[in-house]
Amino acid sequence: MRAALETRQRDAAVRVEELEAEPARVRTALVEAEEVLRRRVIGLEQYLEALAEAGAPTVVTDGTPPRKPVRPRRTVPHRQDAAGTEVLSVDHQALIATAPEAGADGVGARRAAVVVLGWDSASASHAEEARTQLKRLVERGWPTVDKSGRFTLPAPGQAGAGRRDGGS
């Protein structure tokens, strides 16, 4: 019995020593963390000063996620004002060039996004972006859209008609 009690006493003494060393370890870790924080604060201040000197706008984060930058809107000239498709952007030229290949069936927005523009087929936002571009072309008289939302080139006598029977 005595041996068991002495063993328990030694175990308790070791535990006390371990616990007495714990605050010292925590204090050391705290000092190191405070030093890292101090360096980071100084680094941020130096960065903001450098931005101010360069005349760049400073962005202060308040916890809200940053917004995507707004892309410039592509200018689409009216068809009657243009000599040819050369005045259109490369993407718009590709969209217009696909319409004759599609024939009377026309081009859908998803096909335009995937096949013509080479965007990811799994993304609905890409199909909507392609639809938006196609609609902008329709507004300016380049292709026409039917009720099913298929885009085709207007017949030669309808050039510039830009029919908008439907499609979403």
Beta strands, then each sheet from edge to edge (+ up, - down):
strand 1: 144-145
strand 2: 151-152
sheet 1: 1+ 2-
end
